[in-house]
Amino acid sequence: MKAPGILARACVLWAALSISLLVGSAEAGSLYLVKKEEAIKIANKEVETLGIDLRDLEIEVDKGNRRWDEFMSILRVSGEVTRVQYQEYQARLQGRTFWTLFYHLKSVDGHGWKGGGATVLIDAKNGEVLIVIRGE
């Protein structure tokens, strides 16, 4: 007659796991309270305050912040000045979920241009502008 007790415990365990999965899913979904379109609008305003005409730019949203992570890895191993910048960015982003938006000059005939754009990082929970970098 021990089987019903084991079955009851298994049901309780299953219910507890289901609840924790639901709570975890809800928390994961809340990491991006600011939707991509809203982040773009916020970042666009920042780029315009830099005096850059948005009509001259293409916007790239960095999925998973891969390119931003590459940029940070370069800063980390570069000279002293860029290492200081790396530490400042790391401190600013610590524990945050964020959108990274790259603004590039529009390409002509498939050829890209260097400089002249911007990078804007937006907090994905509250829309705060975290970092603005003007390209040179």
C-alpha positions in Angstrom: 0.0 0.0 0.0 3.0 2.3 -0.2 2.4 2.9 -3.9 -0.4 5.5 -3.3 1.9 7.5 -1.0 4.6 7.5 -3.6 2.1 8.5 -6.3 0.7 11.3 -4.1 4.3 12.6 -3.5 5.0 12.5 -7.2 1.9 14.5 -7.9 2.9 17.1 -5.3 6.4 17.3 -6.8 5.0 17.6 -10.3 2.7 20.4 -9.2 5.5 22.2 -7.5 7.7 21.9 -10.5 4.9 23.1 -12.8 4.4 26.2 -10.6 8.1 27.0 -10.5 8.3 26.7 -14.3 5.3 29.0 -14.7 6.8 31.6 -12.4 10.2 31.2 -14.1 8.5 31.8 -17.5 6.7 34.8 -16.3 9.9 36.3 -14.9 11.8 35.5 -18.1 9.1 37.2 -20.1 9.3 40.3 -17.9 13.0 40.8 -18.8 11.8 42.6 -22.0 9.0 44.9 -20.8 10.2 47.4 -23.3 9.4 46.0 -26.8 11.8 46.3 -29.7 9.8 49.0 -31.4 9.7 51.1 -28.3 13.5 50.7 -27.8 14.0 51.9 -31.3 11.9 55.0 -30.7 13.8 55.9 -27.6 17.2 55.3 -29.3 16.1 57.3 -32.3 15.6 60.3 -30.1 19.0 59.9 -28.6 20.6 59.7 -32.1 18.7 62.8 -33.2 20.1 64.7 -30.2 23.6 63.9 -31.5 22.7 65.9 -34.6 22.6 62.8 -36.8 19.9 62.6 -39.5 18.1 59.3 -39.1 17.3 59.3 -42.9 21.0 58.7 -43.5 21.1 55.6 -41.2 20.2 52.0 -41.2 19.2 50.5 -37.8 20.4 47.1 -36.6 19.0 45.5 -33.5 21.7 43.3 -32.0 19.9 40.0 -31.3 21.3 38.5 -28.1 23.8 41.3 -27.9 26.4 39.2 -29.8 28.0 42.2 -31.5 28.0 44.2 -28.3 29.8 41.3 -26.5 32.4 41.2 -29.3 33.0 44.9 -29.0 33.3 44.5 -25.2 35.8 41.7 -25.6 38.0 43.9 -27.8 37.8 46.8 -25.3 38.8 44.4 -22.4 42.1 43.3 -24.0 43.0 46.6 -25.6 45.1 49.4 -24.1 44.6 51.1 -20.8 42.2 53.8 -22.1 39.8 51.3 -23.6 40.1 49.0 -20.6 38.8 51.9 -18.4 35.9 52.4 -20.9 35.2 48.7 -20.7 35.0 48.9 -16.9 32.7 51.8 -17.1 30.4 50.1 -19.5 30.4 46.9 -17.5 29.5 48.7 -14.3 26.7 50.5 -16.1 25.2 47.3 -17.5 25.8 45.1 -14.5 22.7 43.0 -13.8 20.6 44.6 -16.6 18.8 43.2 -19.6 19.2 45.6 -22.5 18.6 46.3 -26.2 21.6 47.2 -28.3 20.9 49.3 -31.4 23.5 50.0 -34.0 23.0 52.9 -36.4 25.1 52.7 -39.6 25.3 55.0 -42.5 23.3 53.6 -45.3 25.3 51.7 -47.8 25.5 52.6 -51.4 25.6 49.8 -54.0 26.2 47.3 -51.2 29.3 49.1 -49.9 29.3 50.0 -46.2 30.7 53.2 -44.8 32.8 53.4 -41.7 32.0 55.9 -38.9 29.2 58.4 -38.7 26.8 56.2 -36.9 26.0 55.5 -33.3 25.3 52.8 -30.8 22.6 53.1 -28.2 21.8 50.7 -25.3 18.4 50.8 -23.8 17.3 49.1 -20.5 14.8 46.4 -21.6 12.8 46.7 -18.3 12.3 50.5 -18.0 13.5 52.1 -21.3 16.3 54.0 -19.6 19.1 55.1 -21.9 22.2 53.3 -20.6 24.9 54.1 -23.1 25.2 56.3 -26.2 28.3 56.0 -28.4 28.8 58.2 -31.4 30.7 56.7 -34.2 33.6 58.6 -35.7 
